Amino acid sequence: MNNDKIWFNISRKIAGEGSEEDIRLVENWLDENENNKKIYSTLLEMWNTEKLTTENQQSLFDSVRRKITVYENRPKRRFYITNLFKIAAVGFLLLALNLAFYVFREKPVPETVSWQEIVVPRGNRMKITLPDSTSIWLNNETKFRYASNFSATNRQVELSGEAYFDVHHDSENPFTVKIGKKQIKVYGTRFSVNAYPDDNFIETALISGSVVFENDSEINGKLEFKLEPGNSLYYSKTNNTISNQKIQSSFYEYWEKGMYSFKDERFENLAVKLKRIFNVEVVFEDEFLKNKTYTGTININDNIFIFMEAIRRTSVEPIEYKFNNNMIYVKLKRK
């Protein structure tokens, strides 16, 4: 039914002037849904509250007569005057009805978006496949989230940790990885992201395709940085700087075989890796040991005892270590 028609019918019914047809149409409208009943109830309450008493009606009538005395001797005009209240009443109701329409009209309920969160604990790795066929390998101590309404046209995820992506290509709907206030926009590619919140850097390495790193503050007048295949982009949180370098061959071994190769790496940095891979905490009882450097390989399938024994045997200055639950205490060996 036309909205204007139903509002007019409602006005006449509430004012007590509705025909049987008006009343029937209004009652049918009320039966349509609960929202219509709420509108009608509110309008009826407004009408009963605002309705003029007989005394007020007479006062208003006298006031109107004084303003239109020029028409006193014209009978047809008196008909206009005596019906003034009815017209005003209908006008009030129409105004109220329009107001109620906007207040009570059924609004679309916003879609509730829940998040699917995956948490990979220390010492573990996991592979997942998203609804758009994108494959992701999540590394140890990583949190990954994607919305329940993730789809081919809404491809946004959130990452805290480290992951390798094989993104389904779609040039019109880029895949976006949010890292706090920063994000990486992807156009179908294979790449990795290292974005642990405790580290002072974010690194993304690109094997194929195209990615754009979007920073939340300008660096040399730029907010976006495109990465070429075969290169990695290194963002320093400390200095707010961007640098590029070639991907090392060990990159493939790390993601394909679980082998982490390192060269002249500080023991303190290696301790962070050990914590994430083997779920152990390294405690340096001698601060000097933090800056000792090592070259070698960590196999995520190895035993932590094997790695620590290799460190002990290759150290120029003799060291010793002991385990206590998930803690490894390392110190210089005293003579």
Stockholm file with secondary structure:
# STOCKHOLM 1.0

chainA/1-335         MNNDKIWFNISRKIAGEGSEEDIRLVENWLDENENNKKIYSTLLEMWNTEKLTTENQQSLFDSVRRKITVYENRPKRRFYITNLFKIAAVGFLLLALNLAFYVFREKPVPETVSWQEIVVPRGNRMKITLPDSTSIWLNNETKFRYASNFSATNRQVELSGEAYFDVHHDSENPFTVKIGKKQIKVYGTRFSVNAYPDDNFIETALISGSVVFENDSEINGKLEFKLEPGNSLYYSKTNNTISNQKIQSSFYEYWEKGMYSFKDERFENLAVKLKRIFNVEVVFEDEFLKNKTYTGTININDNIFIFMEAIRRTSVEPIEYKFNNNMIYVKLKRK
#=GR chainA/1-335 SS CCHHHHHHHHHHHHTTCCCHHHHHHHHHHHTTCHHHHHHHHHHHHHHHHHCCCHHHHHHHHHHHHHHTGGGTTCHHHHHHHHTHHHHHHHHHHHHHHHHHHHHHSCCCCCCCCCEEEEEECTTCCEEEECTTSCEEEECSSEEEEEETTCBTTBCEEEEEEEEEEECCCCTTSCEEEEETTEEEEESSCEEEEEECTTSSEEEEEEEESCEEEEEEEEETTEEEEEECTTEEEEEETTTTEEEEEECCTHHHHHHHHCEEEEEEEEHHHHHHHHHHHHCCEEEESSGGGGGCEEEEEEETTSCHHHHHHHHHHHCSSCEEEEEETTEEEEEECCC
#=GC SS_cons         CCHHHHHHHHHHHHTTCCCHHHHHHHHHHHTTCHHHHHHHHHHHHHHHHHCCCHHHHHHHHHHHHHHTGGGTTCHHHHHHHHTHHHHHHHHHHHHHHHHHHHHHSCCCCCCCCCEEEEEECTTCCEEEECTTSCEEEECSSEEEEEETTCBTTBCEEEEEEEEEEECCCCTTSCEEEEETTEEEEESSCEEEEEECTTSSEEEEEEEESCEEEEEEEEETTEEEEEECTTEEEEEETTTTEEEEEECCTHHHHHHHHCEEEEEEEEHHHHHHHHHHHHCCEEEESSGGGGGCEEEEEEETTSCHHHHHHHHHHHCSSCEEEEEETTEEEEEECCC
//
